[in-house]
Amino acid sequence: MTSAGRGLYLRRMKVDGTPYRTIWLGADGTTVQVIDQTLLPHQFVVRDWRTMEDAERGIRTMIVRGAPLIGAAAAYGMALAMARDDSDAMLTQAYTTLMASRPTAVNLRWALDDLRNLLAPLPHAKRADAAYRRAAEICDEDAEICRRIGENGLGLIRKLKPKGDRINALTHCNAGWLATVDWGTALAPIYQAHNAGIPIHVWVDETRPRNQGASLTAWELAKHGVPHTVIADNAGGHLMQRGQVDFCITGTDRTTRRGDVCNKIGTYLKALAAHDNGIPFYVGLPYPSIDWTIEDGAAIPIEERHASEVSRIAGRTASGEVVTVDVLPEGSPAANPAFDVTPARLVTALITERGVCPASEAGLLSLYPEQSQAA
Ligand SMILES: CSC[C@H]1O[C@H](OP(=O)(O)O)[C@H](O)[C@@H]1O
């Protein structure tokens, strides 16, 4: 397998000097290794996946998360399934099981359709190797897509006239390299601006209830030396009103063909505040996160996660022990919708690997003309 095929093509992000991706093939050529994101920022642990069930559980419990990474993980989940049982029955079972792991990120469907279409016509004996090879290609493609999103977003950042002595970005949730294979989507332009010597600072929404911002985005930015400040989710509008935000940028789990953006819960509120304050609201949008089959974001299934993610929170004690504590009164119910939909009218521009476009069907079709007949 080529070095590219083994996912070594791009590893830009370093953790204490060691370059990492978020998912890669183990030395034995069959085990899949991932960073356990449920333990960050307090512990850095690599997990081994040896079965399709390991991959399904890893996606469902958010050991790996982030739309592009979920797609890559599902692709490797299919490879793990084929390595054990290359039958048609297992191909169907793996597709169905992995698809059910999380409902919102369309990357899951994109990757599983890709693998199923590749594997179904193949002789069974060729399926496992083809699946591993395709999964590695998807990882390399994702890394390159995100690198280009970074380049295209950097072009936008260079045009900004900061209100102060540095550019202040605000981001919600984690759409950094931890949400993808490498680079990230929302954070890729920020990394590239930082690498280019542009003075940039990031307001990091903590992003309740799972705190992907506080636990993951802050960790990533710190490791890369990008100045940042973690804020309560509810502080963003105030900072925008006080002229302390030059642009907002987020990722997406599913964007419709007319530009409605489904993303982590709370994104819509940030877009409303940005619109009210005349602040650009950008979305890093990789091709596999576009759902060409729907126009209206209201049709996107919104994942409802367990109430315990709202009622309990994890943290580290002074002695370094990681504990989880209850934060609600005994018996208080909690609701936990994990995503919301920002209508296209509140999105200033979509930053894709092919360029920047308005959040509209015409805008997306100008970059993806091959999709015009898919309507
Ligand atoms: C690069 S887009 C990542 C996207 O996924 C996150 O959701 P989750 O952490 O639940 O997988 C969030 O919506 C991010 O914007």
The ligand as an ORCA input file, in Angstrom:
! r2SCAN-3c Opt
* xyz 0 1
  C     -16.090     19.724     10.451
  S     -17.726     19.806     10.833
  C     -17.787     19.126     12.429
  C     -19.143     19.295     13.052
  O     -19.473     18.118     13.808
  C     -19.764     18.526     15.123
  O     -20.766     17.774     15.700
  P     -20.353     16.532     16.671
  O     -19.220     17.011     17.531
  O     -21.630     16.255     17.421
  O     -19.961     15.411     15.740
  C     -20.193     19.953     15.002
  O     -21.496     20.074     14.512
  C     -19.165     20.443     14.015
  O     -19.456     21.644     13.428
*
